[in-house]
Amino acid sequence: MGLRTSEGEEVAFDEPATIESGRVVYRIDGTRKSMVLDDVNALFIGRKKLNKPKTVIFGTALVGAFAWFFSSIGIS
């Protein structure tokens, strides 16, 4: 969970944030912080960054497995 400021900075929270009196209230490393809602460009719930080398290796292995399977049953 986190937010992106209007300046492009990304802030990740420890736990879900709340909106109180026009401010986003959140915790980072246990410390309570807040930001004016006008300074927030986007809120995000979850993000997962892909590891490009692992993704390429997994994709290649998957294609190879399908090719082997189809060739073993006589479909080419």
N, C-alpha and C positions, 0 to 999 in steps of 0.2 A: 504494500500500500504506500502511496506517496502522492506527490504533486509536482507539477512543473510550473515554475514562476513565469511571469511575463517576460523575464530576462533570459529564459531558457535553462535556468538551473533546476536540476531535479533533486528533490528531497524525499528520502524514504523514511517511513514511520516505523516505530516498534509495534504499534497496535493501531486499530482503526481510529481515525480522526473524527472530531465532531465540529459542527459549525455553531458558534455561539455569538450572537450579537454582531454579525457581519465579519467574523473572524474564523479562520480554520485553526482549531486547537488540536495539537498532536504532541506525541512524545518521541524524543530521540535519545537513546541511551538512558532512558528513565527520566530525563529532564523535560518538563512541560514547556512547550513553546507555542507561539501562535503567529498568524500572519493575516493581514487584512485580505479579505476575499477578493478585492479589486486587483491585488498583486498576483493572484493565482490564474494561470492560463488553463491548466487541466488537472484533474484528479485522476489517479489510476489505482485500480484495485490490485492488479497483479501483472507482473511483467516477467517474462522468461527470456533470457538472452541465449541464443543458440551458439554452441561452440562449433564454428565452421569446419575445422578438420574432422571432428567426431561425426558431424552430420554427413559430410562427404563420404567418410568411410562406411557409415551405416547404410547410406543410400546405395553405394556400390555393392556392398555385401547383399543387400536386399534384392537388387537387380540380378546379381549373380545367382542367388538362391532360386529366384523365379525362373531364370534361364535354364538352370540345371534341372529343376522340376519338370518344366515343359519339355525339355529335350529327353528326359528319362521316360516320359509317357508317350513319346513319339510325335509331339506337336512342335513344329519348327517354324 
